[in-house]
Amino acid sequence: MEKIVVIGGGAAGMIAAGTAASRGKHVILLEKNDKLGKKIYITGKGRCNVTNSSDIEELLNHVTTNKNFLYSAFYTFTNDDLIHLLNKYGTSTKVERGNRVFPKSDKSSDVIKALEKYMVSHDVDIRLNTEAREILIKDKEIMGVKLSDEKIIDCDKIIIATGGMSYPTTGSTGDGYKFARKIDHNISPLKPALVPLEIEEEWIKQLQGLSLKNVSLTTFYKNREIHTEFGEMIFTHFGISGPIVLSMSSYISDYLNNEKIKAFLNLKPALDEEKLDKRIIRDFEKYSKKQFKNALSDLLPSKLIPIMIQLSGIQEDKYVNQITKNERKRLVDLLLNLPMTITKTRPIKEAIITSGGIDVKDINPSTMESKKMEGLYFTGEVLDVDALTGGYNLQIAFSTGYLAGTSV
Ligand SMILES: Cc1cc2nc3c(=O)[nH]c(=O)nc-3n(C[C@H](O)[C@H](O)[C@H](O)COP(=O)(O)OP(=O)(O)OC[C@H]3O[C@@H](n4cnc5c(N)ncnc54)[C@H](O)[C@@H]3O)c2cc1C
């Protein structure tokens, strides 16, 4: 019986192992942690946004890097196939806003359990606390895998599913790149993607912990608009994070290599200038005998009020009935365009995804087999593919993992 070693017990590795074993292969899965799927466990804030139920073309449209490479994988093992597999192995799912799919229990551990069941039911030999150190090749043929304790496992084929470089405490420490480099694979530069952003302005620190809903963020490079995102964000001690910021990072990271990026936060995107002005006039009538600092509580969260007062240049103790039309216009403008300067992304270890990785030109997109080494397969985040938030990145891991498992 052909012997396959899968390196990495994350999303890609588990599905690859289960699938190869379901086809009668003898499969050994190596995971260096003491449990499977440590990264899956922290996905979706512990709820695991496991895929997205949009149609396949729509899924592909959310892939940021090397979309074309993923056609075969996405059409061979679809989002429906994944949901079906999870259901079959005991985890039912539900669909939420934006077609995001989660386990019905809201527990990421249920996704891991289903994948483990899939593997166990097909007799995958799961070896935890087992770290692959080196891939052994002789005369251009795969011989086996050397472990960190120097033991050797002989095998005919290897699937590398070691993940990227982000959140390294989950086990994704970039080992797959080392293996690939040794066998002359090209590695596209590794960069953080879906990552929080650092902000230059000092006032940002006073907002730490404040989260905002229904706001929009627009970025500019040399006065040219790059992108707008609408939704939720949060202020942190270094800058900004949260869903719209993580998505925005994918659009601006290339620009940030050279320069700072100007961003404008619209705190009231549902209102245009005229409507917002009318709304403020109403508030000012209501609070006409109060000081400016006591007139903004209907409009803004309390943490933001001192910052907006400072940036508006209107004296905080000025009585509202003395605020001039020009001052009011300045406030309107600030609410619609709060300026911030993005200096850089946070480091890769804080990124949701590693962009870059094994150059897809070295990989056959119909099988995930290396074009440089017969019998060697790469799947999941170790490849130079990545997508936006919404369940797409896990679908990449599952689809490429399945394809490798069905091709070995
Ligand atoms: C905080 C956070 C939240 C996220 N939320 C979502 C979400 O909700 N939806 C979504 O689609 N995506 C999400 N992602 C992205 C998603 O988790 C990854 O894209 C996906 O887990 C990649 O799967 P993988 O199997 O390729 O790699 P990983 O899940 O990283 O698995 C790699 C495995 O290989 C093991 N390994 C590495 N080297 C070795 C070695 N030498 N020997 C043995 N084992 C080894 C590691 O220990 C690890 O278990 C999130 C990521 C983060 C960090």
PDBQT file of the ligand as one rigid body, heavy atoms in Angstrom, charges set to zero:
ROOT
HETATM    1  C1  LIG A 501      -6.825  34.905  14.578  1.00  0.00    +0.000 C 
HETATM    2  C2  LIG A 501      -7.168  34.251  13.280  1.00  0.00    +0.000 A 
HETATM    3  C3  LIG A 501      -8.494  34.156  12.908  1.00  0.00    +0.000 A 
HETATM    4  C4  LIG A 501      -8.833  33.597  11.673  1.00  0.00    +0.000 A 
HETATM    5  N1  LIG A 501     -10.155  33.465  11.355  1.00  0.00    +0.000 NA
HETATM    6  C5  LIG A 501     -10.497  32.911  10.174  1.00  0.00    +0.000 A 
HETATM    7  C6  LIG A 501     -11.863  32.683   9.860  1.00  0.00    +0.000 A 
HETATM    8  O1  LIG A 501     -12.761  32.901  10.684  1.00  0.00    +0.000 OA
HETATM    9  N2  LIG A 501     -12.145  32.186   8.606  1.00  0.00    +0.000 N 
HETATM   10  C7  LIG A 501     -11.165  31.870   7.718  1.00  0.00    +0.000 A 
HETATM   11  O2  LIG A 501     -11.485  31.440   6.606  1.00  0.00    +0.000 OA
HETATM   12  N3  LIG A 501      -9.861  31.998   8.015  1.00  0.00    +0.000 NA
HETATM   13  C8  LIG A 501      -9.502  32.493   9.232  1.00  0.00    +0.000 A 
HETATM   14  N4  LIG A 501      -8.182  32.598   9.547  1.00  0.00    +0.000 N 
HETATM   15  C9  LIG A 501      -7.177  32.070   8.606  1.00  0.00    +0.000 C 
HETATM   16  C10 LIG A 501      -7.098  30.519   8.691  1.00  0.00    +0.000 C 
HETATM   17  O3  LIG A 501      -6.990  30.142  10.048  1.00  0.00    +0.000 OA
HETATM   18  C11 LIG A 501      -5.909  29.964   7.911  1.00  0.00    +0.000 C 
HETATM   19  O4  LIG A 501      -5.990  30.420   6.600  1.00  0.00    +0.000 OA
HETATM   20  C12 LIG A 501      -5.903  28.439   7.909  1.00  0.00    +0.000 C 
HETATM   21  O5  LIG A 501      -5.908  27.941   9.242  1.00  0.00    +0.000 OA
HETATM   22  C13 LIG A 501      -4.704  27.883   7.176  1.00  0.00    +0.000 C 
HETATM   23  O6  LIG A 501      -4.754  26.484   7.277  1.00  0.00    +0.000 OA
HETATM   24  P1  LIG A 501      -3.458  25.584   7.039  1.00  0.00    +0.000 P 
HETATM   25  O7  LIG A 501      -3.884  24.204   7.315  1.00  0.00    +0.000 OA
HETATM   26  O8  LIG A 501      -2.849  25.900   5.743  1.00  0.00    +0.000 OA
HETATM   27  O9  LIG A 501      -2.412  26.065   8.160  1.00  0.00    +0.000 OA
HETATM   28  P2  LIG A 501      -2.497  26.027   9.742  1.00  0.00    +0.000 P 
HETATM   29  O10 LIG A 501      -3.888  26.062  10.206  1.00  0.00    +0.000 OA
HETATM   30  O11 LIG A 501      -1.568  27.078  10.197  1.00  0.00    +0.000 OA
HETATM   31  O12 LIG A 501      -1.925  24.582  10.115  1.00  0.00    +0.000 OA
HETATM   32  C14 LIG A 501      -0.570  24.233   9.980  1.00  0.00    +0.000 C 
HETATM   33  C15 LIG A 501      -0.256  23.131  10.972  1.00  0.00    +0.000 C 
HETATM   34  O13 LIG A 501       1.012  22.587  10.655  1.00  0.00    +0.000 OA
HETATM   35  C16 LIG A 501       1.704  22.305  11.861  1.00  0.00    +0.000 C 
HETATM   36  N5  LIG A 501       3.130  22.294  11.561  1.00  0.00    +0.000 N 
HETATM   37  C17 LIG A 501       3.885  23.312  11.098  1.00  0.00    +0.000 A 
HETATM   38  N6  LIG A 501       5.153  22.913  10.907  1.00  0.00    +0.000 NA
HETATM   39  C18 LIG A 501       5.201  21.597  11.267  1.00  0.00    +0.000 A 
HETATM   40  C19 LIG A 501       6.236  20.628  11.309  1.00  0.00    +0.000 A 
HETATM   41  N7  LIG A 501       7.482  20.912  10.933  1.00  0.00    +0.000 N 
HETATM   42  N8  LIG A 501       5.951  19.370  11.722  1.00  0.00    +0.000 NA
HETATM   43  C20 LIG A 501       4.686  19.053  12.116  1.00  0.00    +0.000 A 
HETATM   44  N9  LIG A 501       3.664  19.934  12.119  1.00  0.00    +0.000 NA
HETATM   45  C21 LIG A 501       3.920  21.188  11.683  1.00  0.00    +0.000 A 
HETATM   46  C22 LIG A 501       1.288  23.446  12.761  1.00  0.00    +0.000 C 
HETATM   47  O14 LIG A 501       1.497  23.158  14.123  1.00  0.00    +0.000 OA
HETATM   48  C23 LIG A 501      -0.172  23.640  12.402  1.00  0.00    +0.000 C 
HETATM   49  O15 LIG A 501      -1.015  22.876  13.222  1.00  0.00    +0.000 OA
HETATM   50  C24 LIG A 501      -7.813  33.135  10.787  1.00  0.00    +0.000 A 
HETATM   51  C25 LIG A 501      -6.475  33.225  11.181  1.00  0.00    +0.000 A 
HETATM   52  C26 LIG A 501      -6.148  33.764  12.418  1.00  0.00    +0.000 A 
HETATM   53  C27 LIG A 501      -4.703  33.834  12.813  1.00  0.00    +0.000 C 
ENDROOT
TORSDOF 0
